[in-house]
């Protein structure tokens, strides 16, 4: 039995080494991107570091958070500052109708644009940013918004087309007042980062009780 367990341990160690080597190979070779995403399911922070490692974007700052499902059609034209968060949104870098127009009108047209995202920007789920747009710094784009013009510093925009609805500073004050009044405020004050596994069960319990039993 002891010999069997020892052999099994060696095989397990060999397997772990093989997986580590495979992960390193997939990480370092951009042509294996789909396999890397499928097998290792990187977190948004890990995916941002992966894009940065391979210089996929024109440039990227630090502490960025990008869901692998985010659609960046022309990453070479995207400049991203520090603390930028992309949910499942779309950044468009070109006009897809150009090919059709060139054939239909026998032209050689072109229309591409940059996406210049400053520091401290969040782009919500389902938002679409059209080509040649600058955003922020310190700006929030609401879920489902269609951004057709530059987003100023320190504002929240929502809608189609996206329009300013408030200042980020005012939103922070509103959220602080809300956080201070909910039953789980003490948990939030002591939480480590945006997700703390140690308190998640209790946090969900208190929230659901508040939502449905109050």
N, C-alpha and C positions, 0 to 999 in steps of 0.2 A: 504493500500500500504506500509506504514512504517513497519507494522508487517511482511508483506511478505518479504520485503528486509532484515529485521533483521534475520528472519529464514533462508533465503538464505545465508546470511553471515556466520551464525553459521555452516550451512552445508558445506560451502566452507572451513571454518577453520578446521572442522573435517576431511575433505578430505585431506587437506594439511598435517595435523598431521599424518594421516594414511599413506600417501605417504612417509613422512619423516621417520616413523618407519619402513616401508617396505624397504626403501633404506638402512637403518642402518643394518637391518637383512641380506639383500643380500650382503652388503659390508663385513660384519664380517664373513660370512660363505662361504668358498671357494667352497663348493659343489654347491653353487648357482651362480657360476661364469657366466655361459651362460645367466642366467636371468638378472644378474646385467649388463652385457654388452648390452643385447638387450633392456632393459627398460630404462637405464640411459645414454647409449652412452657416456662413459667418454672420456674426452679429452686425448691426449697422455701423458700429465703431470699427470693427474689424474690416468690413467691406470698404469703408472710407480709407483706411490705411492701405488696403490692397490697391485701390485706385491711385492713391498717392505714390505708392512704391513703384508702380508701373508708369507714372507720369501720364495717366490717361487724360486728365483735365489739363487745361493750359497752366493752371496753378491751383494749389489748395493749401489753406492754412492748417492750423492745429485744432484738435478737439472737434472734428467734424463727425457727423452722424448721418449716414446715407443708407436707406433701406435698399437691399439688392433689387427690389422690384421697382425702384425709381427708374424712370425712362429718360435718359439723357441722350438725345438723338445725335448731337454733334459735340462730344466732350472736349474736342480740341479748342472750341470757342468759349469754353466755360471757365471763368475765373472765380474762385471761391475763397472767402476770407476765413477767419477763425470762428469756431463755434457756430457752424452752419448745420442745420438739420433739414434733411429732405425726407419726407415720408413718401408714400406711393404717388408721386407727382410726375409731371412731364415737363422737361425743359426742351423747347424746340429751338433748333439752330438754323433751320432752313425752311423755305417755302416749298412744300411738296407738289404744288401745282405747276412749278416751272417746267418739269419734263413734259407734261401734257401741252403746255403753251408753246414750248419750242417746236414740238411736232406739228401742232395745229396751225401755227402761224409761221412756220419755217424760220424761227428766230434762234438766237443764241443768248438767251436771257440768263440772269443770275440773281438770286436774292438769298443772302445768308446774313446772319447777325450774331453778335456776342450775347452771352448771358453773364453779367457782371454782378456777383453777389458779394456784398460787403460783410463785415463782421456781425455776428449775433443776429442771424436771420433764420426764421422757421418757415417752411413751405408745407402747407397742409395736404392731407389726403385728397387725391383727385384734382388738385390744382394744375393748371396749364399755364406755363410762362411762354409767351410768344417770343420770336427772335428779336434781338437788338434791345434788350431790356436791362436796366440797372436797378438793383434792389438794395435798400438800406444805406447805412448800417442800422442795426437795432429795429428790425421790421418783422412783421408777421403777415403771412398770406394765408387767409382762411381756406378751409377745405372746400373743394369744388370751384374755386375762383378761377377766372380767366384773366390773366394779367396782360394787358395790351399796351400799357405805358409804364414809364419808370415809377418805382415805388420810393417815396421820399424817406428820409431818415426818421426813425422813431414813430412809425405809424402802423396801424393794423388795417389791412384792406380785405374786403370780401366782395363776392358777387361776380356777375358777368354783364359788363366788364367790371373788373375789380375796382372798388372805390374805397376811400378812407372812411372808416366808421369811428375810430377813436385813436388816441395816442397810446403807445405802449406803456408809458409811465402811468397813465390812468388805469389801464388794464391791470398792471401790477398791483396798484393800490386796491382795486376791486377784488382781485384774487387773494390778496393778503387778508382783507376783511372777511372774506368767505372762509378761508383756511382757519382763521382765529375762532370762528364760531361753530365749526362742525365738531362732533364728538371725538373724532380721531385726530384732532389738531396736535395733541401731544405726540402721537406716533409720527406724524409728518415732521415735527420739529427734531425728532431723534433719528429720523430715517437716514441711512447711509446711501447717498446717491439717489437716482431717480427710481430705482427698484431695489428694495431690500428684502431678500428672501426670508430673513428671520422674522419679519413682522407682517409679511404679505397675508398670511391666513387670518390673523387678527384684524388687519386692515379691511379685508373683504367682509369679514363678519360684521364689523361696526358699520361699514357703509351700507350693506344690505338691510341691516336692522333699521337704520336711519331712513333709507329710501322707502321701505315697504311697511314698516311697523310704527312709524311716528305719526 
